[in-house]
């Protein structure tokens, strides 16, 4: 990558680029270069698009905005095709021209679309067709992306149908404006001024999400406040719904399970109590009168102190089904989170969700979908896929990814999560033999489920660049693209994002995409190599904390997970340990449980091994850990060199911030490396392998560091 940056500096002409602050995200619509301008202008000479419904209006407006910027001039509107180069947009119902073409739209559903070169009255044209206005909007964004990424429009024939039905952002935003695990400023929802002041930024939020096909947003934190369900706050949510509706985005609310007691005046929240059930039915009726297209509830129950049905001796199914019954007459859904662990500490927290939910398989209502994190612990830099994905064939399961980087360096560490998402989605559960991937579980194709979904914990805030850093925008983008189609390549997604966000110069694109594709692995190396996990600072999760011990729960500490002592390190989840491997399909249980066959990236996730265990590189385990910690730091250094070599090919404002953040990342990667090595060396008493530098400070220095005001703490 370093050499590539040097070559790039000699290939590309240094230009004076106007400053940008990242607000436009990937929807920048800068003029195309002369090499492509002629083709594109010839292909789009006039725009034929109705504008009678709200969604049609925003579709035409986006095309005019995008085409005007990309082509350098406004594209004339027309009701008919009068020459070559017409762009026709609509549905058979909204456009007589689309209906006349007799396109095969029957299998597109409501969100799908096609983009095709056609002949209309002897004139060459391009049509964006769908069965529904929303599909036409998605098609319009796809068409603009083709121009933004400099794709040919000659004889185009694109047909796209989403594989996931519910494509949702989860905002962990509180009513006071604080964002739990947020690193991009305050909440974008200005609850105090709503509903009377509707910030124009909400429209840009809707545009960005619609460009990815995201069709739902949960407005409030899963650690919810019952006030969100009161008339005052429902009116505020309704104002947001009015902005988002034309873009196909439904609003959802996190529902606090104890709301009947806290705002309803009842003495219980027991899901089998008739008065409680009536309260929720009435509340659902009230919500739908205020927000007719309300999506439904997201629920965190009996987890981390949140109330839930187990408080009354009831099951998760009892609680979810009560809410589902209240929503069902209106078409709403319940997204019931499986991130749970009981007050009685189990032998292995990784097993808890499986233990609680597998016995309930098939007992949930049809409009309930169980939302499962990608891994069994908590959004770690690397985890094996959650065993629930291979264990609940009768229940629709919804993936929950984290877009915000709670455990991967907050906003200042460059870690492209598309690779993490793809790794999880392509993992094979073996639930019905080879090919039973996690992607096929959540898209419904493996078990025949109609309700399908993916959720992403948002990284969005009031920062001008939305995500706290420019490269963190790529994680929002990658999540949206994979929520639409989980089979897509994270590299191809990164390539599109770089072209739309920065530049189409091929050497630049190649250098930055390579940097992105290796970035998450670098973070794994300097934070949690070889399957180590949960080694961060207490509560705020900032920086290394492998020494964290004590407190109210053992499974909130680091020592619980690494189990390092003078003899070895790692969590034994094999048959001789907690036997968490048994929660996977037998072929996976066998391989995960066998130290010789387990993927080495999960070695210490599943096994406790002596420090002198010979790894596949030939190094002893201790030496391999030191090597990987150091390799992670060195990869960040290479990323800095690559980015420095691109100076002049990105506007100065964005280049400077990325460069500054990479400098922070290198410093903190070194901190992670040194603190971790110092701690584990104190335990094992072993010397460093030859050629590796010792930590810069003694262990006591790192243990004494304190960060009471680190951002994002819940």
N, C-alpha and C positions, 0 to 999 in steps of 0.2 A: 504493500500500500504506500509505503514511503516513496519508493521509486516511481510509482504511478503518479504521485502528486508532483514529483519533479518533472516528469514527462508532460503532465497536464499543463504546468506553468509555461512550458515552451510551445505548446500547441495552440492554446486559446489566447486570443487577443484580449488584453486588459481593457475593460471598458469602464467608463464612468456611469455607474448605476445609481439610480435615485434611491434614497433611503426608504426602507420599508420596516414596519414594526411588527409584521406577522399577523395583523388583524384579519387580513383577507384569506388566511389559511391557504387551502389549495384551490381557491376560486379566484385567482388573481387576474386571469383573462388579459395577459399582456400581448401586444401585437406579435403575430407570427413573423418569422424571418422571410426574406424574399424568396428563398428556395421553396417554401410551401404556400406563400401567400397567393400565388396565381391559381394553384389547384383549388384552394379553399374558397377563394372569391368566385371562381367559376362554378363551384358546386353549390354555393349559397348566394343566389342573386335576388331571391325574394323569399319571404316567410309567409306561409299560409297556415295560420293557427287561430282558432276561435278563442274568444275571451269573454265568455258569458257566465261561467261559473268561477268561484274563487280559485279553484285549483288551475283552471285554464288561464286565468289572469296571471297567476304567479309563474306559470310555465312560459307563457309568451314573454313576460317581463324578464325572466332569467335568460331566455334565448336572445332577446334583444340586448341585454346587458353583456352577455358573453360573446355573442357574435360581433357586436359593435367594438368591443375591446380587442378581440383576436384579429378581426379583419381590418380594424382601423377606421371603420365607417359604419353608420347605421345601415342595416339591411331593410329594404322597403317591405312594408306589409302589403298583402294582396289577398283577395278573396278567391281568386282563380289563378291557375297556372297559365302564364302568358309567354314564357320563354324557358329555355334550358336553365337549370340551376334553382329550381324551386325546392324549398324545404317544407314539407307538408307534415303537420303535427295534429294528431287527434285520435278519435275513436270512431268506429262505424256509426255511432249514435250522434257524435258531435260534428263530424265532418263528412259531407256528401262525397268528397273526393276519396277519403279513406274507405268509405263504404263501397264506392264504385270499383276500387281496386281488388275487392274480393280476396283479401289477404287471409292467410290461415291463422287467425287469432284465437281460435276456439280453445286451445290448450294453454293460453297465456295466463289464465286466471285474472285476478284484479290488479296485481302488481307487476306482472310481466309485460314485456314490450318487444317489439322488433324494430330494427333499423335496416332499411333495404333500398337499394337502387331500383327505381322503377321508371316506366315510361308513361307519361300522362298526356294524352292528346298529341302524341308525337314528340313531346319534350322530355328530355332527361331530367329526372327529379329524384329526390331522396325523401322517403316517408319514415316518420316515427309513429308507429301505430300501437295501440293497446286496446283493451276492452274497457278500461276505466280511465278517467282523467288522471288518477294517480300514477298509473302505469306510464302514461304519456309524459308526465313530469319526470319520472325516473329515466325514461328514454331520452329526454331532452338533456339531462345532466350527463348521461353516457355519451351522447353525441358531442357535447362540448368537451368531454374528456378526450375523445378521439382527436380533436383539434389541439387541445392543450398538450397532448403527448405526441403530436405530429404523425398520426396514423393516416394512411391513405384512405380516401373516401371512394375510390374507384371500385365499382361493382360490389359495394358493401352489402353484406347479408348477415346481420347479427340478430340472434334470438335469445332473450335472457328471461329466465324465470327464477325467482328466489326459492331457495331450498328451505329457508327457515321462515316461519310465519310471524313470530313476535321477535322483533329486533329492537332491543330496548336499552336505553341508558338508565343506570341507577345513580341518582345524585345523592350523595351522603351529606346533604345540605340541611342545616338546622334553621329554625325560624329566626334566630338572632343573627343570621348571616355567616356564622362560622361553618366551615366545611370540614367535616371529619376526614382525615387523611387527604386533605386538599393542599396543594402546593402551588396554586395559581391565583392567590388572592382570595377575596371573600366570595360568597355565593353570588351568582349572577341574578338570582331571584331577589328583587328588592321588595320583600314582603311588606315593608312599612309603607311604601308608596303605592303598591298595588291596592285595589284595581284601578285607581284613578290615573296613575301614570304608568304607561306601558312603554318601557324602554325600547327604542328601535333596535337595540342589540338583540332582542328576542327574535326578531325577524331574521337576522343574520345567523343566529343559532339554528333556526329552523331550516334555512337554506343549506347550511353546512351538513346538517343531519340528513336532509332529503337527498342531497347529492350522493350519499352513501347508501340510501335505502333504509335508514333507521326510522322506525315508525312508532316508537313509543318512548316516553320519558317518565321516570318516577321522580317526582319533584322534591321529595323530602327524604331524610335519613332513615335507614332501616332501624336505627335506634330512635324510634319515632316519638313525637309529642302528640298526644291526643287532640291538642288544639287544632291540628291540621284538618280535623274532621268537623270543626265547628262552622256555622254559617259564615262568619267573618272570613275565615281562611278558604272556604269553598268558593266564595266570590272572587278571591284573589286567584285561586287556581283556575277558575272559569275564564278570567281575563287572559291568562296564559294560553289556555286551550283555544281561545278565539284566534290568537296569533298563529298557533301551531297547526290548526286544523287544515288550512288550505294546502299545507305541505305534507299532509297525510300522517301527522304525528299525534297520537293519542296521549293524554296525560293519565298517569296512574298515581296513586298515593300509597305510601307505607302506612299501614294501619296498626295502631297500637292495640294489642289484644285486650288490654284492660280498659279501653275507652268507655265501655258501658258504665263502669264504676266512676271513672275520672271526669267524664263530661255528661254522662247519662243519668246519674243519680241512683244507679242500681247498687245493690250490695254485693253483687257477684258478677264475674265474667265467665262463668261456667258455660261451655258451649252447648251443653245439653239442657240448660235451663230455658224454659219456654219464654220467659221475659227477656232474656239476653238475645235469644234468636229473633224475637220480634223487634228488639232495639236495632239489631243489625239490618234487618229487612227494611225498617223505616229509614234508617240512615242511608242505605243504598238507594231507596226511592228518592230521598232528598238530594243525594248527589246527582242522580241522573236527571232530575228536573233542572239542576244548575248547569250540569255538563252532560249533554245528551249522548256524547260519544266517549264518555269516561271508559278507560281501559280496564280498570279493576284495582285490586289490592296486591301489594307486596308485603309479606309478613316475615319478620324475624321473631321467633317465639322460643321461649325456654332456652335461651342462649345468652351468655355473658350478662346474666341478670335481667334479661327482658322477660316480661310476663308471658304466659302461654297456657295452653290447655293442661299441661302436666301439673300446673298449680292446683288443679281440681281432680287429679287422678285420671284425666282423659288423655287421649293420644293425639299425635299431630294430625291424624286423619280426622278425628272428631272436630278439631279446631278449624282445619282447612275446609271441611265440608260444610260447616255452619256458615262460613263466609261465602262459600261457593253457592249455597242455596239462596242467599240474599242477593247475589249478583246475577244468578242465572236468568231471571226474567228479562234482564237488560242486555244480556250477551257479554257480561263481564267475566274476567278470569281472576283466579287467585294464583299468585306466584309465591309458593311456600318454601322458604329457604331451609336447606338441609344442613346449614352450618350450625351445629348444635354440639354441646357437650354438657354433661350433667354436673350437678353440684357434687355428686359423689365421684371422685376422681378415678377413672378407669386405669387399667394397667398400661394402656396405650391410647392417648387421645386420638390418634389417627384412626382408631377403630370405631369411634363413638357414633358417627352418623350412620354407618352401615348397621350397627347394632340396633339403632332406634328405628330406622326407616325400612329396612328389608322386610321385617315382619308385616309391614303395612302395605306391601306391594299389591296393587289391585283394589285397594280399599278407599281410594280417593274418587271424588266426583269427576265427571268428564271435563269440567271446566277448571280443574286444578292441575297445575304443572309444578313439579318439585324442582326448585332451583338449586343446583349443586355446583360448588366451587370446583375449579379445575383440578385441585389437589385436596388431599384429606386434612392438611394442617391449616395453611392460611396464606395463599398467594406468595409462596416462597420463590426465590429466584429460579429454583428448579424443584419440581415435585413429580413423582409418578402420577399418572392420571388417577382420579378418585375412583375407588373400587365400586362405588354405587353405579357408575355408568355401565358396568357389566352385570348388575345384580337385580335390576328392577324392570323386567320386561313388560309388566302389565301397567306401568305408570309412566306417563310422559315426563322426561327429564329435560331441564333447561340448563344450559351451560352458564356459569357465572365466571367471567374473567374480570380481572382488575386492570383498568386502563391507567389509573393513577398509580404511581410507583411507590407504594408504602414500604416495600421491602427491597427496592432496587435503586436507592439513592435519591428519592424524591425527584424534584424537577431539575437538579443540576447534573445528574449523571445521565449520559447518553446511553440508553438501553432500548433498542428497538424490540418491542414485544411481539411483533408479527411472528418471529421465530418461535417464541414460547407458545403462542396460540396454535400455530401450525403443528408443533410437536405434540401438543395435547390432542388436537382434533384428529391427527393421523395415527394416534396410538390405537393399537388393536386390542379390544377387550377380550377377544376370543369367545365371547358369550354364546355365539352360534357358529363357532368355528372361525377359521382364518377369514379376515376381511370384515369382521364385526367392529369396525372402527368407532371411536367416540363420535366422529362426525355423523356416522350413520345412525347412531343411537339418538342424537339430538335432532336430526332432521326427520325422524320418524320412519325412515325407510327400513330400518332393521326390524322394528316391531310393529309397524303399521299404525303409528299414532298420527292423528290429524292435528293435534295441538302441539306445536313445536316452538322452541324459543331459544334465544341467547341474550344474556344480559352482560353489560359492561359497566363497571363502577367508574364513573366519569372522572376525568382529570381537568374539568372545566371550571374556570373562575373569572374574576373581573380583570385579571391581567390583560393588557392589550393583545398579547399573543394567545390568549384563551387558556393555554395549557401550562403556563409557567416557564416553558422553554420552547424554542422553535422545533426541536426534534421530537418533543413529546406530542406535538400535533400528529406525528406519524402514527402514534399508537391509537389515537382516536380514529384516524383514517383506516388503519389496518383492521381494527375491530369492526368497523362498519362494513368494510368489504367482505370480511370473513363471516359476519353475521348474515349477509345476503347469500353467500356461497362458501361454505366451510372447506371446499376442496381447492380453493385458489392457492396459488403459490405466494408465500410471504415475500420472496424476492421480486416477483413481478409486481406485487402491490407496492413494495418499496420503490421500485423503479418508476411506477406511475406517480407516486407521491413526490419524489425528487423532481421529476420533470414538471409537475404542476406547481410545485412550491418554490423551486429555485431556478432550474435551467434545463434546457434540452440538449446542451452540448454533450455529446456522447462520452468523451473522456471524463468530463465532470460527473456525469451520471454514474458511470462505472465505478469511479473512485468513491463516491459518497455511498452508493448502494453497498459496495464491499465493506465499507466502514460500518454501516448500519447492521449488516448481516452478522458481523462478528462481535457486535457490541454487547449483546446480552450474555454471550458466553464469557466475555471478559469479566462482566459483573459476577457471574457465577464463580469464576476462578478466584477473584480477590475477596469474595464474601463467603461462599458456601461450597467449596470444591468437594467432589467425590460423594455427593449426597448428604453432606452436612446441612443442617437447616435450623432456623429459629435461633440465630446467634446474635441478634441485634440488641441495641440498647432497650432498657425497660420502658414500657408505656409509649414513648414517642417514636420508638423504632429507628432512631437516628444513630448511625454509626455502630461500630462493633461492640458487643457485650457478651463474649463467650463465658465470662465469669458470673453472669447474672444468676443469682440463687436466692432462695428464701421467698417471703411474701405469702399471700393468701393461698396460692395454688402452685403446686410443683410444675404443672404443665404450662405455666406462664413464665418459666425460667429457661435459660439456655442449657444449664447443666442437665436438665431432664432429658434433653434431646441429644446432646453429643455424648453424654455418659463417659467422658474421658477420665481415665485413671492412669496410674503408672504403667499398667499393662497394655492398655489399648484404648480404642475410641470407636464410637458408633452405636446406633440403636439396633438391638437384635430383634428384628421382626420376623425371623424365620420360625420354623416349627419348634425350635428349642428356646425361643424367646417369647414375644407376645403373640406370635403366630398371626400377625396381621396379613401375612402373605396368603392365608387361607381365604381371605375375602375376595381374592381374584380368581378367575377361571383356572382350573387345574393346570393347564400348560404354563400359564404365567406364574402361578404359585410355585410350581416346580423350578422355573428358571430364576425367579426373584429370590427364592429360598436357598438356592445353590450358589455359594460364594464363587464358584468357578464359572457360572453361567450368567449371573446377574449383570445387566449392563453396568459398566464401571461408573457411569454417571450417577448411579443409585447405590453404589457399593455400601456407603456408611448410613444410608437411609434404612437398609434392610439388615445390616450385619455389624456386629461389634467385633473388631479385629485387632490383633496385636500390632504394635507400632512397627515391628519388623516384617509384617506381612508383605510378601513380594507382589507388587502390582504388575499390571500387564506391560508396563514400560520396562520392567526389570528392576525398578527402584523399590526400596523398602517404603512402606506406607508413609512414614514420617517424611522421608525425602520427597516423596511424590506430592504430599500436601504442601511442603515448602516450595517446590517447583511450581505448582499451580497457583499458589498465592502470588508468587513473583511474576509468573506469566501474565496474570490478569493485569498487574500494574504496567507491565511492558506493553501490553496491547493498548492500554489507554495512552501511553506515550506515543505509540504509532498513530493512533487516531488524532492526537494533537498535531503531529507532523503532517499528516494528510490534510487536515483542515487548514493549517497554516499555508500549505502550498496552494490553496484555492483562493487566497486573498486576491481581490480584484475581479473575481468571477462571481462573487456574491456581493450584494450591496453592503456597504461598510457597517451599517447599523446591525444587521443580522449577523454578519460575520464576526463582529466584535463580541456580541453576546455569546454566541456559540463558543468562540475561542476562550472567553472568560470562564464559561461553565466547564469546558474541558480541562482547564487548569485546576478548577475546584475538584473535578472528578479525579484527576491524577493525584492531587494532594490527599484526598479522602480514600482513594484506593490504596495508597501507601499506608495510610493510617490503619485501614482494615487489615492489610497484610501484616504490618508490624505488630499491632495489638494482638492479633490472633496467634501469630507465631510466638510472641512473648508469653502469652497465657499457656498455650499447649506445651511449650518448652519447660515452663515452670512445673507442669504436671509430670511430663515424661522424663525430664532430666537429660534429654538427648542433645548432642551437639548438632549444629546446623551442618547440612551437607557441604562439602567443599565448594567454594565459589559463590556462595549466597551470603549477602550482607546481613548482619544482625539487625534487629529492630533499632530504630533511632533513639528510643527512650526505654527506660525500665518499665516493667509491667505496672508498677504502682502509679506511674504517670498516667497511663491510659485508663486505669481503673478510677482515677480521681477526677477525670473530666466529667463535667455536668452541663446539661443543656435544658434548663427548666422551661425555656420558651421556644423550643423547637416547634416548627409549624405542624399543623394537621392533627395534633393529639386530640383524641376524643374527649 
